[in-house]
Amino acid sequence: MTDTTIQPAGTSELPATRKPTKIVQRRWGLLLVVTAAPHSNDVITSAMRLAQAVLDEGKTVRMWACGYANMLTQKAHGDTKLINTRDPEGFYPSSAHIVREMLAANPGKFAWIACTACSAERGATDHIAEVRFRSPLRFVSTIEAADQTVFIGGA
């Protein structure tokens, strides 16, 4: 029996061995993993305030929305909440609007990630355009790319 080597078409010998390219992942100062339902308690507000405080210090923040936190950035929210009957002239931004504004005010310093599995399980797949999607398979590498990781909101 002879040893057969498959070669690319048009070549007479195997290509030289290539060194694998190392992918360098961007570092983030803080990864906030938000797992709470948006209106169950003050967890989301606390997470957003923490993110803003870190940004105000000139550091970088990445938010990973897990579970029902993926409802926060749905396009259906529009820019405002329902009219406040006690202050009909007031502006009360929606969560999607707040996230969009934070992203616009902090380019390259703030990022929002929607977990693809959590979004799909909840039918929350119509996020604002600025939201990035990540598979849960990339969760560990996202944690490794952060100097600090904080889980907020429960299991």
MOLIN-V250445 format. One record per pair of residues at least 6 apart in sequence whose C-alpha atoms are under 6 Angstrom apart, sorted by the first residue. I is the first residue (numbers start at 1). J is the second residue. Records with the same first field share a line. If there is no record, write none. Layout:
I: J / J
This chain:
27: 145 / 146
28: 60 / 146
29: 60 / 61 / 146 / 147
30: 61 / 146 / 148 / 149
31: 61 / 62 / 63 / 146 / 149
32: 63 / 149 / 150
33: 63 / 64 / 151
34: 65 / 66 / 152 / 153
35: 66 / 67 / 69 / 153
36: 69 / 153
37: 68 / 69
38: 69
43: 153
60: 109 / 110
61: 110
62: 110 / 111 / 112
63: 112 / 113
64: 113
65: 113 / 114
66: 115
67: 118
70: 119
72: 95 / 96
73: 96 / 127 / 128
74: 126 / 127 / 128
75: 126 / 127 / 128
79: 93 / 94 / 97
80: 92 / 93 / 94
81: 92 / 93 / 94
103: 110
112: 131
113: 131 / 132 / 133
114: 133
115: 134 / 135
116: 133 / 134 / 135
119: 125
